[in-house]
Amino acid sequence: MHKLVVLLFTLVVGAPLWAEEPENVDAVEADAGFIRALDFENNTMVVGGWQYAVPLDTPVTIRGGNSAFTLLTVGMKAEVTFRFTESGRVALAVDQLPDNKIIEEF
């Protein structure tokens, strides 16, 4: 009976009772950190403890020049400009930071 009520509510209202829209969807921010992991097959990366989806058209700069996602390496310092989406953080740009840039990670 409970499943039927939730299904009917979903059909009428458009969302289940427990679904909440994230407050920060579509907000654009930037974070910096060390690249901890790269997954070129799934176009994802972990920077400073956060996972980012990296669309194929995401601009990447390495040492100030245009580059490619596949040329990034684990251990580089990077700044990721990203957008929050319902499925997580999506990179809008990835810029390698200079080696002497101090990164504060917690």
C-alpha positions as CSV (number, residue, x, y, z in Angstrom):
1,M,0.0,0.0,0.0
2,H,2.8,2.4,0.9
3,K,4.5,1.9,-2.5
4,L,1.2,2.6,-4.3
5,V,0.8,5.9,-2.3
6,V,4.4,7.0,-3.2
7,L,3.9,6.0,-6.8
8,L,0.6,8.0,-7.0
9,F,2.2,11.0,-5.3
10,T,5.1,10.8,-7.7
11,L,2.8,10.7,-10.7
12,V,0.7,13.6,-9.5
13,V,3.3,15.9,-8.0
14,G,6.3,14.8,-10.0
15,A,8.6,13.8,-7.2
16,P,8.6,11.4,-4.3
17,L,8.1,12.9,-0.8
18,W,11.7,12.4,0.2
19,A,13.3,14.0,-2.9
20,E,14.8,17.4,-2.3
21,E,16.4,19.6,-4.9
22,P,20.0,20.3,-3.9
23,E,20.3,24.0,-2.8
24,N,23.4,24.6,-4.8
25,V,22.5,23.0,-8.2
26,D,24.0,25.1,-11.1
27,A,26.2,27.1,-8.7
28,V,29.7,27.7,-10.2
29,E,32.7,27.5,-7.9
30,A,36.4,26.7,-7.9
31,D,38.6,24.5,-5.7
32,A,42.3,23.9,-5.8
33,G,44.2,20.8,-4.6
34,F,46.4,17.9,-5.6
35,I,45.2,15.6,-8.3
36,R,44.7,12.3,-6.4
37,A,43.2,10.1,-9.1
38,L,42.5,10.2,-12.8
39,D,40.1,7.8,-14.6
40,F,40.4,8.5,-18.3
41,E,37.9,5.7,-19.2
42,N,35.1,7.3,-17.2
43,N,36.3,10.9,-17.6
44,T,36.6,11.5,-13.8
45,M,39.2,12.9,-11.5
46,V,39.7,13.4,-7.8
47,V,41.2,16.7,-6.7
48,G,41.6,17.6,-3.1
49,G,39.3,14.8,-2.0
50,W,36.4,15.7,-4.4
51,Q,35.4,13.7,-7.4
52,Y,34.7,15.6,-10.6
53,A,33.1,14.5,-13.9
54,V,35.2,15.9,-16.7
55,P,33.2,16.3,-20.0
56,L,35.2,15.8,-23.2
57,D,35.0,19.5,-24.1
58,T,36.4,20.7,-20.7
59,P,39.3,23.1,-21.3
60,V,42.5,22.0,-19.6
61,T,45.7,24.1,-19.3
62,I,49.1,22.8,-18.3
63,R,51.9,25.2,-17.6
64,G,49.7,28.0,-19.0
65,G,49.1,26.4,-22.4
66,N,46.1,24.6,-23.9
67,S,46.3,20.9,-23.2
68,A,44.2,17.8,-22.7
69,F,42.6,15.9,-19.8
70,T,44.7,12.8,-20.6
71,L,47.9,14.8,-20.1
72,L,47.2,15.5,-16.5
73,T,49.1,13.4,-13.9
74,V,48.5,12.3,-10.3
75,G,50.3,14.6,-8.0
76,M,49.9,17.8,-10.1
77,K,48.4,20.8,-8.3
78,A,45.2,21.9,-10.1
79,E,42.4,24.4,-9.8
80,V,39.0,23.0,-11.0
81,T,36.2,25.4,-11.9
82,F,33.1,23.4,-11.6
83,R,29.3,23.4,-11.5
84,F,27.2,21.5,-9.0
85,T,24.6,19.2,-10.7
86,E,22.2,16.7,-9.3
87,S,24.7,13.9,-10.1
88,G,27.7,15.7,-8.5
89,R,30.5,18.1,-9.5
90,V,31.1,18.7,-13.2
91,A,34.4,20.4,-14.2
92,L,34.0,23.4,-16.4
93,A,37.8,24.0,-16.6
94,V,41.0,22.5,-15.2
95,D,44.1,24.5,-14.7
96,Q,47.4,23.1,-13.5
97,L,48.9,25.4,-10.8
98,P,52.6,26.2,-10.5
99,D,54.6,23.8,-8.5
100,N,55.4,26.5,-5.9
101,K,51.7,27.3,-5.3
102,I,50.8,26.5,-1.7
103,I,47.8,24.3,-1.4
104,E,45.8,24.1,1.8
105,E,44.0,20.7,2.0
106,F,42.2,19.4,5.0
